[in-house]
Each structure stands twice: as C-alpha cells, then as structure tokens.
Amino acid sequence: MFKGLGQMGDMAKMMKAAQEMQQKMAALQEEMHQVTVTGESGAGLVKATCTAKGELKALDIDPSIFNAEDKEVVEDLILAAIKDAQSRAQEKVKEEMGKLTESMGLPKDMKLPF
C-alpha cells in the first residue's frame, strides 16, 4: 500500500504499531482489574486478596489469632498481608507488561506508562 513512499511508508508502519500497542495496553489494563493475587502473613493466618491493580477485594483472618492481648500483632499481620498482596499485584502487572512489550518486539524490561 505504501510501497515506493520511502520514509512515509515506515512512518505509517510505526503509527500502526503504536496504535496496536495502545489497544493491547488498554486491554491489559482492563484485564488487570480481573486478575487477583493473594498475599499472606503469619504463616497464612492472615490473607489479603487484591486485583493486579492493587484494589483490596478480600481479607481472610484465621479466628485462632483473635485475642485481646494480641491486638497489635493482629493489626501488624493484617497490614503485612495487604502489603504482600499489593507487592504481588505490582509484580503481576510487571510480568504481564513484559509479555506485552516482548510480543511487540520491544525489550521485555522496557518501562511503559501503565
């Protein structure tokens, strides 16, 4: 279609590739709202589940840790589980972005706005 246009043909290819990447990134962003990861603390006594975008969806606390004297410990375990889930969510996004950029022929560790 753009044969014989020289650099104009290359520019058209680049624009098309950029549009494809934009569409794939939008689809990936939407998908990350559906993917969930679970973080835990206290050897699994507290579990936090969040989306790959970091939105907290569920918190599971083993009833054996409820004791009035251990209130601060329980709070720390809850925070640790949430932080672990959020960290796993960031890693999941990084992994999926790496797959996307690699599929587009770009370096896997290329940082794109996401």
NUDRENMAR-580534 format. One record per residue: residue number from 1; residue in three letters; x, y, z of N, C-alpha, C, CB in turn. Coordinates in steps of 0.05 Angstrom, whole numbers. Each point is the difference from the previous one (the first is absolute). Glycine has a CB too. Example, Ala and Ser with C-alpha at 12.3 -4.5 7.8 and 13.67 -1.06 7.14 Angstrom:
2
   i  aa n.east n.north   n.up ca.east ca.north  ca.up c.east c.north   c.up cb.east cb.north  cb.up
   1 ALA    264    -114    156     -18       24      0     18      24      0     -38      -23     25
   2 SER     31      44    -39      16       24      1    -15      22     14      24      -13    -43
! end
This chain:
114
   i  aa n.east n.north   n.up ca.east ca.north  ca.up c.east c.north   c.up cb.east cb.north  cb.up
   1 MET     16     -24      0     -16       24      0     17      25      0     -36      -25     24
   2 PHE     57      25     -8      18       24      2     26      -5    -15     -21       12     44
   3 LYS     22     -31    -62      24       -7    -14      9      24    -17     -14      -48     -1
   4 GLY     39      54      2      11       22    -16     -2      27     15     -12      -26    -41
   5 LEU      1      26     64      -1       26     15     23       4     18     -49       -3     -3
   6 GLY     67     -16      4      25        3     17     -7       3     29      22       21    -38
   7 GLN    -13       1     49      -3        4     29    -29       4      8      45       21      0
   8 MET    -62     -13    -18     -28        3      7    -12     -27      6      -3       41    -30
   9 GLY     11     -62     15     -10      -27      5      9     -10     27       1       -9    -49
  10 ASP     25      16     56      10       -8     27    -16      14     22      46       -8    -20
  11 MET    -52      33     15     -15       15     20    -28     -12      4      26       42    -12
  12 ALA    -38     -50    -10     -27      -12      2      2     -26     15     -13       21    -43
  13 LYS     34     -37     39       3      -25     15      4       6     30      21      -22    -40
  14 MET     -6      43     46       5        6     28    -26      10     13      47       12    -10
  15 MET    -63       3     -4     -25       10     11    -19     -23      5       6       44    -24
  16 LYS     -7     -63      5     -17      -23      3      9     -17     24      -9        0    -50
  17 ALA     35      -4     53      11      -15     23     -7      14     26      37      -18    -29
  18 ALA    -35      45     29      -6       15     24    -30      -3      8      37       33    -11
  19 GLN    -54     -33     -9     -29       -3      5     -6     -28     10     -10       33    -36
  20 GLU     24     -53     25      -4      -28     10      9      -2     29       6      -18    -47
  21 MET     17      30     53      10       -1     27    -20      14     19      48       -2    -16
  22 GLN    -58      24      8     -19       15     17    -25     -17      5      17       44    -19
  23 GLN    -27     -58     -1     -23      -17      4      6     -23     18     -16       13    -46
  24 LYS     39     -25     43       8      -23     17      4       9     29      22      -22    -40
  25 MET    -11      46     43       4       10     28    -27       6     13      44       20    -14
  26 ALA    -63      -9     -1     -26        5     11    -14     -26      8      -4       42    -28
  27 ALA      7     -62     11     -12      -26      7     14     -12     24     -11       -8    -48
  28 LEU     37      11     50      15      -11     23     -8      14     26      38      -12    -30
  29 GLN    -41      39     28      -9       15     24    -27     -10     10      26       40    -16
  30 GLU    -44     -45     -3     -27      -10      8      2     -28     12     -20       28    -37
  31 GLU     37     -44     25       4      -27     10     11       0     29       8      -16    -48
  32 MET     10      35     54      12        1     26    -20       6     22      42       15    -21
  33 HIS    -66      -5     14     -21        4     19    -14     -26      7      -7       46    -17
  34 GLN     11     -66      1     -13      -26      4     19     -20     13     -29        8    -40
  35 VAL     55      -6     36      20      -18     10      4       6     30      23       -4    -45
  36 THR    -24     -17     62       4        4     28     25     -15     10     -49        5      6
  37 VAL     61       6     14      23      -12     13     -5       0     30      32       15    -36
  38 THR    -20     -34     50      -4       -2     29     26       2     15     -41      -28     -7
  39 GLY     42      46     26      24        3     17     -7     -11     28      16       40    -26
  40 GLU      4     -49     40      -6      -10     27     22       7     19     -25      -38    -21
  41 SER     18      35     47      19        4     21     -7     -19     23       7       49    -13
  42 GLY     12     -51     32      -5      -17     23     -4     -29     -9     -20       38     25
  43 ALA     37     -47    -43      -2      -28    -10    -28      -7    -10      37      -13     32
  44 GLY    -50      33    -45     -26       -6    -12    -23       6     19      21      -34    -27
  45 LEU    -16      45     50     -22        6     19    -17      24    -10      28      -18     38
  46 VAL    -15      36    -53     -14       23    -11      6       0    -30       3       27     43
  47 LYS    -24     -25    -59       3        0    -29    -15      24    -11       5      -50     -2
  48 ALA      7      64    -17     -12       23    -13      0      -5    -30      14       32     37
  49 THR    -37     -28    -49      -3       -4    -29     -6      27    -13     -16      -48      6
  50 CYS     31      54    -27      -5       25    -14      3      -5    -30      16       27     39
  51 THR    -26      -8    -55       3       -1    -28     29       6     -7     -49       13     -8
  52 ALA     57     -19    -17      27        6     -8      4      31     -2       2      -43    -26
  53 LYS    -23      58     27       2       29      1      2      10     29     -27        3    -42
  54 GLY     27     -22     62       4        8     28    -25       5     16      42       18    -15
  55 GLU    -65     -22      3     -25        5     15     -6     -24     18     -18       28    -38
  56 LEU     16     -23     64      -5      -21     20    -28     -11     -4      31       22     33
  57 LYS    -33     -48    -36     -26      -13     -5    -10     -17     24      11        0    -49
  58 ALA      8     -13     63      -8      -18     22     22      -1     21     -29      -27    -32
  59 LEU     20      21     56      18       -4     22     -9     -24     16      10       50      3
  60 ASP      7     -70      0      -7      -24     14     18      -2     25     -14      -23    -43
  61 ILE      2      21     66      14       -1     26     -7     -25     15       2       51      2
  62 ASP     18     -67      4      -5      -24     15     -9       8     28      35      -26    -26
  63 PRO    -58      15     36     -11        8     26     19      -6     23     -45       -8    -19
  64 SER     64     -10     16      17       -7     22     18      23      9       0      -46    -17
  65 ILE      2      67      1      18       22      8    -15      22     16      28      -10    -40
  66 PHE    -54       7     44     -15       21     14      4      -4     30     -33        3    -37
  67 ASN     47      16     49       5        0     28      5      29      7      20      -48      1
  68 ALA    -34      58     19       2       29      7     29       9      5     -46       -4     20
  69 GLU     62     -13     -8      28        8      6     17       1    -25      -5      -21     44
  70 ASP     -4       8    -66      16       -1    -24    -10      19    -22      11      -47     11
  71 LYS    -26      68     -3     -12       18    -19     20      12    -19     -35       10     34
  72 GLU     58       0    -23      20       12    -17     13     -20    -19       9       33     37
  73 VAL     -6     -57    -28      11      -21    -18    -18      -6    -23      24      -20     40
  74 VAL    -50      18    -34     -20       -4    -21      0      23    -20     -28      -27     33
  75 GLU     28      51    -23       1       23    -18     25      -1    -18     -25       27     34
  76 ASP     48     -33    -22      24       -2    -16     -2     -22    -21      26       16     39
  77 LEU    -38     -39    -32      -3      -22    -19    -18       8    -23       7      -33     37
  78 ILE    -28      48    -31     -19        9    -21     15      19    -19     -39       -5     32
  79 LEU     53      24    -21      15       19    -17     21     -15    -17      -8       36     34
  80 ALA     21     -55    -22      21      -15    -15    -13     -16    -23      28       -3     42
  81 ALA    -51      -9    -37     -14      -15    -21     -8      18    -23     -16      -33     35
  82 ILE      5      57    -28      -8       19    -20     24       9    -17     -39       15     29
  83 LYS     60      -8    -15      24        9    -15     11     -22    -18      11       31     38
  84 ASP    -12     -56    -28      10      -23    -16    -18      -3    -25      17      -23     41
  85 ALA    -43      26    -38     -18       -3    -23      5      23    -20     -35      -22     29
  86 GLN     39      46    -19       5       23    -18     27      -4    -15     -27       30     31
  87 SER     46     -40    -17      26       -5    -12     -2     -22    -22      23       12     43
  88 ARG    -38     -32    -37      -5      -21    -21    -15      11    -23       0      -35     36
  89 ALA    -19      53    -31     -15       13    -22     19      15    -18     -41        3     30
  90 GLN     59      12    -18      19       16    -17     18     -19    -16       0       36     34
  91 GLU      8     -58    -23      16      -20    -14    -16     -12    -24      26      -10     42
  92 LYS    -51       5    -37     -17      -11    -21     -3      19    -23     -25      -26     34
  93 VAL     21      52    -28      -2       20    -21     26       1    -15     -34       26     27
  94 LYS     56     -26    -13      27        2    -13      4     -24    -18      18       24     40
  95 GLU    -26     -48    -31       3      -24    -16    -17       1    -25       8      -26     42
  96 GLU    -33      35    -40     -18        2    -23      9      22    -19     -38      -16     28
  97 MET     48      38    -18      11       21    -18     24     -10    -14     -17       35     31
  98 GLY     34     -51    -18      23      -12    -13     -8     -18    -23      25        2     43
  99 LYS    -46     -17    -39     -10      -18    -22    -10      17    -23     -13      -35     34
 100 LEU     -1      57    -27     -11       17    -21     22      13    -16     -40        8     28
 101 THR     59       4    -15      21       14    -14     17     -20    -16       1       35     35
 102 GLU      4     -58    -25      15      -21    -14    -15      -8    -25      21      -16     43
 103 SER    -47      13    -41     -16       -8    -23      0      21    -22     -29      -27     30
 104 MET     34      52    -23       2       22    -19     28       3    -11     -38       23     24
 105 GLY     56     -40    -16      28        2     -9     17      20     15     -17      -13    -44
 106 LEU      7      21     67      15       20     17     14     -15     22     -33       37    -11
 107 PRO     52     -24     24      13      -13     23    -20      -6     22      43       23    -10
 108 LYS    -40     -47     22     -19       -9     21     -2      19     24      10      -47    -14
 109 ASP     13      59     21       1       18     23     -5      29     -6      31      -32     20
 110 MET    -41      38    -44      -6       27     -8    -22      11     17      15       -9    -47
 111 LYS    -11      32     58     -21       12     18    -19      17    -18      32        0     40
 112 LEU    -57      -7    -38     -21       15    -15    -19      12     21       4      -30    -41
 113 PRO    -17      52     34     -19       11     20    -23     -20      4      12       47    -14
 114 PHE    -16     -54     39     -21      -20      6    -11       4     27      22      -32    -30
! end
